[in-house]
């Protein structure tokens, strides 16, 4: 049995990891959060420990007081209210804690490098975290690469804790419309957060971790994704293709399902993110090709395919 603390474990991928850990029945699980919330703690089924993420010493005190062996970070790697994420402080605390031996740093996407900084704000923070990880001396660490999260095309019909972050890009399933980035012929890796979380939970029993851990649910092109959606819904979509030239201008074809997003993000930001990620799909960034996927080591974890997810969500 391992004593685990999940930073940011009250929502999004962090909560999915908490649920997967609890489902194993093998670990003592704590959640690290900025504020205590007894009601939410009771609902989730794991104690929430209030922490000051900005203080390394305060984090160390909490980790050692609860004998935390493994820290898993689900901290959102973007600026919240102008405040940068405190992933670096968490890494330092885990490394200095006398009880903490393992750390999963917050990545949950594709490998990023310093030359990518500027594309989207979170990359700067991820690169800073990578540099801090390399400085550690007393903690074993890894980051998970899982491609693009599959959840967004199944919400709300397939359970997901990402529901608080609604996104509609490229294939608008509810409105039978698509705006395919580039040619739509480049493969990309898609993985559902519940499967990422199951891989994370299972990895705690491995004797050694790789510095980079790759997992996948499925690998399809956007044209294949669209064909699967149309097959499941038995409906032909209204389809446009956004050229690479258009994407490089930060422009994408507006989808009906994107309009409600503008209350959370300005239209220009929605378009810019869609264009950047669309270019990454077209240039193969999401077509992960590591030497080895964790799927091979943990064949008992059978993730959902895109088709299976779409059928659960949209088959009539």
Secondary structure as GFF3:
##gff-version 3
##sequence-region A 1 316
A	DSSP	beta_strand	2	7	.	.	.	ID=ss1
A	DSSP	alpha_helix	12	24	.	.	.	ID=ss2
A	DSSP	beta_strand	27	33	.	.	.	ID=ss3
A	DSSP	alpha_helix	38	44	.	.	.	ID=ss4
A	DSSP	beta_strand	47	50	.	.	.	ID=ss5
A	DSSP	alpha_helix	56	65	.	.	.	ID=ss6
A	DSSP	beta_strand	70	73	.	.	.	ID=ss7
A	DSSP	alpha_helix	87	96	.	.	.	ID=ss8
A	DSSP	beta_strand	102	109	.	.	.	ID=ss9
A	DSSP	three_ten_helix	114	116	.	.	.	ID=ss10
A	DSSP	alpha_helix	121	135	.	.	.	ID=ss11
A	DSSP	beta_strand	140	145	.	.	.	ID=ss12
A	DSSP	beta_strand	148	149	.	.	.	ID=ss13
A	DSSP	three_ten_helix	150	153	.	.	.	ID=ss14
A	DSSP	three_ten_helix	161	164	.	.	.	ID=ss15
A	DSSP	beta_strand	171	172	.	.	.	ID=ss16
A	DSSP	three_ten_helix	173	175	.	.	.	ID=ss17
A	DSSP	beta_strand	177	181	.	.	.	ID=ss18
A	DSSP	beta_strand	188	191	.	.	.	ID=ss19
A	DSSP	alpha_helix	193	203	.	.	.	ID=ss20
A	DSSP	beta_strand	212	214	.	.	.	ID=ss21
A	DSSP	beta_strand	218	220	.	.	.	ID=ss22
A	DSSP	alpha_helix	222	233	.	.	.	ID=ss23
A	DSSP	beta_strand	238	242	.	.	.	ID=ss24
A	DSSP	alpha_helix	244	248	.	.	.	ID=ss25
A	DSSP	three_ten_helix	256	263	.	.	.	ID=ss26
A	DSSP	alpha_helix	267	282	.	.	.	ID=ss27
A	DSSP	alpha_helix	294	297	.	.	.	ID=ss28
A	DSSP	alpha_helix	306	314	.	.	.	ID=ss29
###
